[in-house]
Amino acid sequence: MKFYVLSVCLLLTTTFISAQAYEGRDDQKFQVGANLQNNGTGIMASYDFGLGENISIGATSTYLLGIDESVSASTWDRFDLKARFSAHLGNIIGLSDEVDIYPGLDLGLKNFGFHTGARFFFSDGLGIYTEIGFPIAKYKIEDLEPADKFHNQFMVNIGAVFNFL
């Protein structure tokens, strides 16, 4: 019975939603959320601007607020800034308009990396997102201190996404 009620609620919710996760050229998204990585947690903000039907560019910044007590880290160690390129696949693979999946590449202060994420919009302006990311090439690879590993490892971001279109 619970499964039936849940299924009906989900069906009605997706029927009445008219939001689009990615609308193409001139689409603008702002994301803010939590950044989770080994020995640290922080806040993450990103902005994406649509260049074409399935391509966007943007920027992302992360600052670690909570780090493991055993790690000595300066402000510079806690901060990262990246330019990003994403390919939006939601409409290519036939997902509903409220959902977008986007892999992409990052070029940052600490590394060259990969990210992939998913967005789900509840309304025209508000949704949730999750992303994972990891470095492909680190700028510093030898004699890494624990603080040097911040932003140079697998990380997860989760939070809210806002549509500026």
MDAnalysis code that builds the backbone (N, CA, C; Angstrom):
import MDAnalysis as mda
import numpy as np

u = mda.Universe.empty(495, n_residues=165, atom_resindex=np.repeat(np.arange(165), 3), trajectory=True)
u.add_TopologyAttr("name", ["N", "CA", "C"] * 165)
u.add_TopologyAttr("resid", np.arange(1, 166))
u.add_TopologyAttr("resname", ["MET", "LYS", "PHE", "TYR", "VAL", "LEU", "SER", "VAL", "CYS", "LEU", "LEU", "LEU", "THR", "THR", "THR", "PHE", "ILE", "SER", "ALA", "GLN", "ALA", "TYR", "GLU", "GLY", "ARG", "ASP", "ASP", "GLN", "LYS", "PHE", "GLN", "VAL", "GLY", "ALA", "ASN", "LEU", "GLN", "ASN", "ASN", "GLY", "THR", "GLY", "ILE", "MET", "ALA", "SER", "TYR", "ASP", "PHE", "GLY", "LEU", "GLY", "GLU", "ASN", "ILE", "SER", "ILE", "GLY", "ALA", "THR", "SER", "THR", "TYR", "LEU", "LEU", "GLY", "ILE", "ASP", "GLU", "SER", "VAL", "SER", "ALA", "SER", "THR", "TRP", "ASP", "ARG", "PHE", "ASP", "LEU", "LYS", "ALA", "ARG", "PHE", "SER", "ALA", "HIS", "LEU", "GLY", "ASN", "ILE", "ILE", "GLY", "LEU", "SER", "ASP", "GLU", "VAL", "ASP", "ILE", "TYR", "PRO", "GLY", "LEU", "ASP", "LEU", "GLY", "LEU", "LYS", "ASN", "PHE", "GLY", "PHE", "HIS", "THR", "GLY", "ALA", "ARG", "PHE", "PHE", "PHE", "SER", "ASP", "GLY", "LEU", "GLY", "ILE", "TYR", "THR", "GLU", "ILE", "GLY", "PHE", "PRO", "ILE", "ALA", "LYS", "TYR", "LYS", "ILE", "GLU", "ASP", "LEU", "GLU", "PRO", "ALA", "ASP", "LYS", "PHE", "HIS", "ASN", "GLN", "PHE", "MET", "VAL", "ASN", "ILE", "GLY", "ALA", "VAL", "PHE", "ASN", "PHE", "LEU"])
u.atoms.positions = np.array([
    [0.823, -1.193, 0.000],
    [0.000, 0.000, 0.000],
    [0.872, 1.265, 0.000],
    [1.952, 1.248, 0.835],
    [2.848, 2.406, 0.878],
    [3.483, 2.650, -0.490],
    [3.862, 1.574, -1.161],
    [4.478, 1.691, -2.485],
    [3.497, 2.318, -3.473],
    [2.239, 1.921, -3.420],
    [1.216, 2.468, -4.307],
    [1.029, 3.965, -4.071],
    [0.931, 4.387, -2.806],
    [0.747, 5.801, -2.475],
    [1.966, 6.606, -2.922],
    [3.160, 6.087, -2.662],
    [4.385, 6.762, -3.080],
    [4.447, 6.893, -4.595],
    [4.086, 5.855, -5.317],
    [4.103, 5.893, -6.782],
    [3.145, 6.936, -7.327],
    [1.948, 7.022, -6.762],
    [0.964, 8.018, -7.200],
    [1.474, 9.426, -6.900],
    [2.052, 9.627, -5.720],
    [2.589, 10.950, -5.372],
    [3.701, 11.361, -6.333],
    [4.611, 10.460, -6.636],
    [5.700, 10.766, -7.568],
    [5.165, 11.065, -8.962],
    [4.188, 10.310, -9.402],
    [3.593, 10.537, -10.716],
    [2.927, 11.906, -10.793],
    [2.163, 12.264, -9.768],
    [1.500, 13.564, -9.757],
    [2.512, 14.695, -9.660],
    [3.568, 14.507, -8.871],
    [4.597, 15.531, -8.742],
    [5.273, 15.791, -10.068],
    [5.670, 14.755, -10.767],
    [6.356, 14.944, -12.049],
    [5.403, 15.420, -13.134],
    [4.127, 15.161, -13.000],
    [3.150, 15.626, -13.984],
    [2.955, 17.132, -13.894],
    [2.969, 17.694, -12.681],
    [2.696, 19.111, -12.504],
    [3.943, 19.988, -12.553],
    [5.106, 19.413, -12.605],
    [6.337, 20.194, -12.664],
    [6.577, 20.643, -14.093],
    [6.957, 21.913, -14.252],
    [7.254, 22.410, -15.591],
    [8.670, 22.951, -15.702],
    [9.492, 22.728, -14.717],
    [10.853, 23.241, -14.721],
    [11.714, 22.477, -15.711],
    [12.757, 23.147, -16.168],
    [13.722, 22.480, -17.033],
    [15.090, 22.563, -16.388],
    [15.788, 21.428, -16.337],
    [17.088, 21.372, -15.697],
    [18.162, 22.063, -16.520],
    [18.080, 21.998, -17.835],
    [19.015, 22.704, -18.700],
    [18.286, 23.114, -19.964],
    [18.314, 24.406, -20.258],
    [17.536, 24.923, -21.382],
    [18.381, 25.314, -22.588],
    [19.683, 25.152, -22.515],
    [20.523, 25.453, -23.665],
    [21.155, 26.819, -23.608],
    [21.298, 27.436, -24.777],
    [21.980, 28.720, -24.916],
    [21.411, 29.750, -23.940],
    [22.300, 30.471, -23.265],
    [21.986, 31.529, -22.294],
    [21.367, 31.016, -20.995],
    [21.325, 29.714, -20.799],
    [20.848, 29.143, -19.534],
    [21.841, 29.518, -18.435],
    [21.339, 29.876, -17.253],
    [22.214, 30.271, -16.152],
    [21.800, 29.534, -14.888],
    [22.749, 28.856, -14.275],
    [22.496, 28.113, -13.043],
    [23.506, 28.529, -11.976],
    [23.030, 28.665, -10.750],
    [23.881, 28.924, -9.590],
    [23.653, 27.806, -8.596],
    [24.737, 27.198, -8.129],
    [24.646, 26.098, -7.170],
    [25.410, 26.473, -5.902],
    [24.871, 26.093, -4.777],
    [25.554, 26.277, -3.505],
    [25.280, 25.043, -2.658],
    [26.331, 24.583, -1.972],
    [26.138, 23.377, -1.187],
    [27.348, 23.001, -0.372],
    [27.333, 21.776, 0.090],
    [28.404, 21.230, 0.928],
    [29.413, 20.497, 0.059],
    [30.681, 20.623, 0.435],
    [31.778, 19.906, -0.213],
    [32.325, 18.921, 0.805],
    [32.385, 17.660, 0.413],
    [32.852, 16.597, 1.305],
    [34.058, 15.922, 0.678],
    [35.172, 15.882, 1.417],
    [36.369, 15.196, 0.963],
    [37.124, 14.678, 2.173],
    [38.111, 13.861, 1.927],
    [38.876, 13.259, 3.011],
    [39.562, 14.350, 3.839],
    [39.400, 14.321, 5.137],
    [39.992, 15.247, 6.101],
    [39.429, 16.667, 6.045],
    [38.332, 16.899, 5.320],
    [37.783, 18.244, 5.290],
    [36.379, 18.312, 4.723],
    [35.625, 19.288, 5.222],
    [34.300, 19.599, 4.689],
    [34.199, 21.116, 4.558],
    [33.429, 21.551, 3.589],
    [33.319, 22.989, 3.393],
    [32.114, 23.368, 2.579],
    [32.184, 24.573, 2.015],
    [31.104, 25.086, 1.189],
    [31.597, 25.218, -0.248],
    [30.660, 25.056, -1.164],
    [30.981, 25.109, -2.581],
    [29.931, 25.960, -3.272],
    [30.370, 26.792, -4.208],
    [29.458, 27.572, -5.028],
    [29.925, 27.475, -6.476],
    [28.966, 27.399, -7.395],
    [29.334, 27.343, -8.808],
    [28.305, 28.094, -9.634],
    [28.750, 28.516, -10.803],
    [27.903, 29.224, -11.763],
    [28.158, 28.605, -13.129],
    [27.092, 28.293, -13.857],
    [27.196, 27.740, -15.209],
    [26.404, 28.614, -16.167],
    [26.977, 28.832, -17.349],
    [26.330, 29.621, -18.396],
    [26.259, 28.789, -19.662],
    [25.065, 28.638, -20.209],
    [24.858, 27.822, -21.405],
    [25.363, 28.491, -22.673],
    [26.257, 27.791, -23.374],
    [26.773, 28.285, -24.656],
    [25.995, 27.738, -25.837],
    [25.432, 26.564, -25.676],
    [24.700, 25.921, -26.754],
    [23.678, 24.960, -26.200],
    [23.112, 24.161, -27.078],
    [22.050, 23.243, -26.684],
    [22.480, 22.274, -25.591],
    [23.732, 21.845, -25.612],
    [24.192, 20.852, -24.639],
    [25.539, 21.195, -24.005],
    [25.991, 22.448, -24.089],
    [27.318, 22.820, -23.595],
    [27.221, 24.048, -22.697],
    [27.950, 24.007, -21.578],
    [28.026, 25.181, -20.713],
    [29.455, 25.359, -20.209],
    [29.766, 26.595, -19.825],
    [31.025, 26.906, -19.165],
    [30.679, 27.561, -17.844],
    [31.639, 27.593, -16.943],
    [31.352, 28.217, -15.668],
    [32.555, 28.254, -14.762],
    [32.284, 28.535, -13.502],
    [33.318, 28.614, -12.486],
    [32.788, 27.991, -11.211],
    [33.693, 27.450, -10.433],
    [33.330, 26.874, -9.143],
    [34.393, 27.243, -8.118],
    [33.969, 27.456, -6.906],
    [34.878, 27.793, -5.828],
    [34.503, 26.985, -4.591],
    [35.518, 26.560, -3.873],
    [35.309, 25.771, -2.662],
    [36.190, 26.320, -1.553],
    [35.639, 26.357, -0.343],
    [36.425, 26.733, 0.827],
    [36.116, 25.738, 1.934],
    [37.157, 25.114, 2.463],
    [36.974, 24.130, 3.525],
    [36.886, 24.828, 4.871],
    [35.802, 24.606, 5.579],
    [35.592, 25.199, 6.894],
    [36.066, 24.273, 8.006],
    [35.749, 23.009, 7.871],
    [36.119, 22.033, 8.887],
    [37.176, 21.088, 8.358],
    [38.324, 21.072, 9.004],
    [39.377, 20.149, 8.599],
    [39.797, 19.320, 9.796],
    [40.373, 18.183, 9.520],
    [40.846, 17.290, 10.574],
    [41.859, 18.019, 11.458],
    [41.790, 17.809, 12.763],
    [42.677, 18.492, 13.697],
    [44.150, 18.185, 13.466],
    [44.453, 17.043, 12.880],
    [45.846, 16.656, 12.657],
    [46.470, 17.357, 11.449],
    [45.660, 18.090, 10.672],
    [46.150, 18.749, 9.459],
    [46.293, 20.245, 9.720],
    [47.477, 20.765, 9.448],
    [47.724, 22.195, 9.544],
    [47.557, 22.784, 8.145],
    [46.569, 23.661, 7.976],
    [46.274, 24.192, 6.653],
    [46.094, 25.703, 6.705],
    [46.708, 26.375, 5.746],
    [46.545, 27.824, 5.627],
    [45.247, 28.125, 4.877],
    [44.926, 29.398, 4.777],
    [43.758, 29.814, 4.004],
    [43.904, 29.377, 2.550],
    [45.103, 29.491, 2.008],
    [45.352, 29.088, 0.618],
    [45.082, 27.596, 0.441],
    [45.469, 26.769, 1.398],
    [45.227, 25.331, 1.314],
    [43.741, 25.005, 1.322],
    [42.960, 25.791, 2.016],
    [41.530, 25.543, 2.155],
    [40.721, 25.987, 0.937],
    [41.267, 26.859, 0.123],
    [40.543, 27.496, -0.983],
    [40.905, 26.865, -2.323],
    [39.894, 26.757, -3.222],
    [40.138, 26.332, -4.594],
    [39.179, 27.070, -5.519],
    [39.656, 27.377, -6.709],
    [38.873, 28.045, -7.733],
    [39.126, 27.324, -9.047],
    [38.051, 27.041, -9.790],
    [38.178, 26.294, -11.049],
    [37.289, 26.896, -12.128],
    [37.786, 26.849, -13.357],
    [36.952, 27.081, -14.533],
    [36.452, 25.713, -14.967],
    [35.243, 25.643, -15.504],
    [34.686, 24.336, -15.858],
    [33.944, 24.360, -17.182],
    [33.913, 23.205, -17.779],
    [33.212, 22.956, -19.038],
    [32.340, 21.736, -18.804],
    [31.060, 21.805, -19.174],
    [30.145, 20.675, -18.955],
    [29.354, 20.365, -20.220],
    [29.061, 19.087, -20.405],
    [28.201, 18.616, -21.497],
    [26.912, 18.092, -20.857],
    [25.792, 18.679, -21.221],
    [24.508, 18.345, -20.607],
    [23.808, 17.275, -21.441],
    [23.571, 16.125, -20.808],
    [23.106, 14.949, -21.535],
    [21.642, 14.594, -21.304],
    [20.947, 15.331, -20.463],
    [19.568, 14.989, -20.117],
    [18.665, 14.795, -21.315],
    [18.651, 15.759, -22.230],
    [17.756, 15.634, -23.394],
    [18.311, 14.655, -24.431],
    [19.610, 14.424, -24.446],
    [20.205, 13.483, -25.402],
    [19.813, 12.041, -25.067],
    [19.827, 11.716, -23.777],
    [19.513, 10.331, -23.388],
    [18.038, 10.149, -23.030],
    [17.230, 11.188, -23.243],
    [15.783, 11.049, -23.086],
    [15.260, 11.187, -21.673],
    [15.960, 11.908, -20.797],
    [15.456, 12.137, -19.450],
    [14.376, 13.209, -19.474],
    [13.577, 13.270, -18.439],
    [12.533, 14.293, -18.364],
    [13.187, 15.678, -18.282],
    [12.420, 16.712, -18.557],
    [12.943, 18.071, -18.565],
    [13.449, 18.526, -17.198],
    [12.998, 17.911, -16.132],
    [13.396, 18.315, -14.782],
    [14.756, 17.766, -14.382],
    [15.321, 16.846, -15.156],
    [16.549, 16.142, -14.779],
    [17.644, 16.428, -15.803],
    [18.849, 16.660, -15.313],
    [20.003, 16.833, -16.183],
    [21.184, 16.074, -15.593],
    [21.907, 15.406, -16.448],
    [23.160, 14.748, -16.073],
    [24.249, 15.414, -16.888],
    [25.345, 15.793, -16.221],
    [26.376, 16.557, -16.918],
    [27.787, 16.150, -16.487],
    [28.543, 15.515, -17.370],
    [29.967, 15.304, -17.124],
    [30.738, 16.525, -17.623],
    [31.961, 16.687, -17.119],
    [32.744, 17.821, -17.582],
    [34.167, 17.815, -17.087],
    [34.898, 18.844, -17.473],
    [36.300, 19.016, -17.120],
    [36.485, 20.307, -16.338],
    [37.467, 20.302, -15.414],
    [37.790, 21.461, -14.587],
    [39.253, 21.825, -14.774],
    [39.557, 23.100, -14.761],
    [40.925, 23.582, -14.740],
    [41.020, 24.542, -13.569],
    [41.729, 24.116, -12.519],
    [41.744, 24.889, -11.293],
    [43.112, 25.300, -10.825],
    [43.124, 25.912, -9.648],
    [44.365, 26.346, -9.029],
    [45.208, 25.175, -8.540],
    [44.584, 24.031, -8.280],
    [45.292, 22.882, -7.708],
    [45.500, 21.742, -8.693],
    [44.629, 21.633, -9.737],
    [44.725, 20.488, -10.646],
    [43.869, 20.682, -11.894],
    [43.999, 19.723, -12.778],
    [43.111, 19.554, -13.929],
    [42.267, 18.342, -13.589],
    [40.938, 18.457, -13.640],
    [40.124, 17.355, -13.159],
    [38.855, 17.116, -13.948],
    [38.090, 16.148, -13.453],
    [36.846, 15.687, -14.050],
    [35.738, 15.828, -13.015],
    [34.553, 16.183, -13.469],
    [33.373, 16.182, -12.596],
    [32.203, 15.580, -13.361],
    [31.283, 15.047, -12.627],
    [30.006, 14.639, -13.198],
    [28.937, 14.888, -12.145],
    [27.779, 15.297, -12.613],
    [26.733, 15.644, -11.671],
    [25.354, 15.406, -12.227],
    [24.386, 15.613, -11.349],
    [22.979, 15.478, -11.720],
    [22.193, 16.564, -11.000],
    [21.210, 17.109, -11.709],
    [20.319, 18.126, -11.142],
    [18.879, 17.669, -11.290],
    [18.073, 18.015, -10.307],
    [16.632, 17.771, -10.377],
    [15.931, 19.038, -9.909],
    [15.042, 19.577, -10.750],
    [14.324, 20.808, -10.415],
    [12.906, 20.502, -9.960],
    [12.512, 21.127, -8.828],
    [11.163, 21.008, -8.296],
    [10.239, 22.050, -8.916],
    [10.813, 23.206, -9.263],
    [10.048, 24.306, -9.848],
    [10.937, 24.996, -10.873],
    [10.455, 26.097, -11.449],
    [11.238, 26.811, -12.447],
    [12.545, 27.362, -11.892],
    [12.603, 27.641, -10.607],
    [13.783, 28.294, -10.063],
    [14.588, 27.524, -9.049],
    [14.089, 26.399, -8.542],
    [14.748, 25.721, -7.432],
    [14.859, 24.224, -7.667],
    [16.021, 23.697, -7.336],
    [16.240, 22.261, -7.449],
    [17.348, 21.812, -6.524],
    [17.739, 20.558, -6.669],
    [18.845, 19.997, -5.907],
    [19.870, 19.435, -6.889],
    [21.093, 19.305, -6.427],
    [22.138, 18.743, -7.279],
    [23.093, 17.900, -6.443],
    [23.807, 17.042, -7.113],
    [24.923, 16.335, -6.518],
    [25.992, 16.188, -7.586],
    [27.240, 16.266, -7.167],
    [28.374, 16.140, -8.077],
    [29.467, 15.321, -7.413],
    [30.226, 14.635, -8.241],
    [31.470, 14.034, -7.784],
    [32.576, 14.584, -8.666],
    [33.768, 14.624, -8.121],
    [34.893, 15.120, -8.893],
    [36.181, 14.488, -8.421],
    [37.140, 14.450, -9.322],
    [38.462, 13.944, -8.956],
    [39.500, 14.517, -9.916],
    [40.766, 14.599, -9.467],
    [41.813, 15.148, -10.328],
    [42.260, 14.144, -11.382],
    [42.551, 14.652, -12.569],
    [43.182, 13.850, -13.615],
    [44.690, 14.066, -13.565],
    [45.100, 15.327, -13.405],
    [46.517, 15.677, -13.316],
    [46.694, 16.709, -12.208],
    [47.522, 16.384, -11.221],
    [47.824, 17.302, -10.129],
    [49.046, 18.134, -10.496],
    [49.068, 19.385, -10.062],
    [50.207, 20.251, -10.339],
    [51.402, 19.882, -9.467],
    [51.131, 19.403, -8.277],
    [52.191, 18.983, -7.361],
    [51.936, 17.523, -7.015],
    [52.902, 16.651, -7.277],
    [52.674, 15.221, -7.044],
    [53.661, 14.598, -6.076],
    [54.765, 15.282, -5.770],
    [55.761, 14.708, -4.872],
    [55.776, 15.456, -3.548],
    [56.128, 14.750, -2.501],
    [56.255, 15.321, -1.157],
    [55.001, 16.074, -0.730],
    [53.863, 15.457, -0.904],
    [52.599, 16.093, -0.540],
    [52.385, 16.057, 0.965],
    [52.141, 17.206, 1.531],
    [51.711, 17.312, 2.921],
    [50.216, 17.000, 2.951],
    [49.664, 16.657, 4.106],
    [48.214, 16.392, 4.150],
    [47.364, 17.552, 3.620],
    [47.789, 18.793, 3.870],
    [47.025, 19.949, 3.378],
    [47.093, 20.061, 1.854],
    [48.169, 19.558, 1.229],
    [48.283, 19.594, -0.235],
    [47.273, 18.674, -0.902],
    [46.739, 17.732, -0.149],
    [45.770, 16.790, -0.721],
    [44.359, 17.375, -0.780],
    [44.115, 18.475, -0.054],
    [42.811, 19.127, -0.158],
    [42.590, 19.558, -1.602],
    [41.424, 19.298, -2.127],
    [41.026, 19.628, -3.500],
    [41.819, 18.827, -4.536],
    [42.632, 17.900, -4.103],
    [43.418, 17.046, -4.994],
    [43.065, 15.585, -4.764],
    [41.805, 15.320, -4.539],
    [41.334, 13.976, -4.235],
    [39.865, 13.868, -4.626],
    [39.322, 12.693, -4.520],
    [37.901, 12.468, -4.793],
    [37.076, 13.338, -3.855],
    [36.040, 13.991, -4.394],
    [35.175, 14.825, -3.562],
    [33.727, 14.719, -4.026],
    [32.829, 15.019, -3.107],
    [31.393, 14.985, -3.366],
    [30.820, 16.341, -2.979],
    [29.955, 16.878, -3.837],
    [29.225, 18.112, -3.556],
    [27.736, 17.803, -3.591],
    [26.988, 18.409, -2.691],
    [25.541, 18.237, -2.665],
    [24.910, 19.529, -2.156],
    [23.789, 19.929, -2.774],
    [23.171, 21.156, -2.329],
    [22.001, 21.583, -3.188],
    [21.790, 22.909, -3.223],
    [20.653, 23.505, -3.940],
    [21.143, 24.170, -5.223],
    [20.293, 24.148, -6.230],
    [20.595, 24.804, -7.507],
    [19.462, 25.777, -7.818],
    [19.851, 26.949, -8.341],
    [18.899, 28.006, -8.662],
    [19.010, 28.349, -10.134],
    [17.874, 28.569, -10.766],
    [17.812, 28.895, -12.187],
    [17.692, 30.406, -12.337],
    [18.596, 31.010, -13.123],
    [18.558, 32.465, -13.351],
    [18.011, 32.829, -14.712],
    [17.408, 31.905, -15.419],
    [16.904, 32.175, -16.762],
    [15.616, 32.948, -16.703],
])
